[in-house]
Amino acid sequence: MKLMEMLDTSGEYVTSLVKKLAPPLVTLLSAEPEIQYVALRNINLIVQKRQGSPLSDHK
């Protein structure tokens, strides 16, 4: 996440990076509670920083 902040946020690279991160993070939600917590925290950070991200479409 820190490195994504350094990149140009209007660029296509960051958008494609978030799209690639979405499925693995959502898959982690079926793991143990500790891993679910970490995945949800990361999802929450991405959604807060990038409102139009593909993760904000998942429920």
C-alpha positions, 0 to 999 in steps of 0.5 A: 500500500505504501508503494501504491501511494508513491505511484501516480494514482491516476495511472493505469498501473495502480488500477490494474494492480488493485484489480489483481489484488482483489481476488486473492484478498477476497479468497482469504476471507474463507481462511481462519479468523486471524487471516480474515481479520488481516484480509479485511483490514487490507481491503478496508485500507484499499477501499478507503484510499481508492473509492473506485476500486474493484474491492469496493464492489465486493460484498 
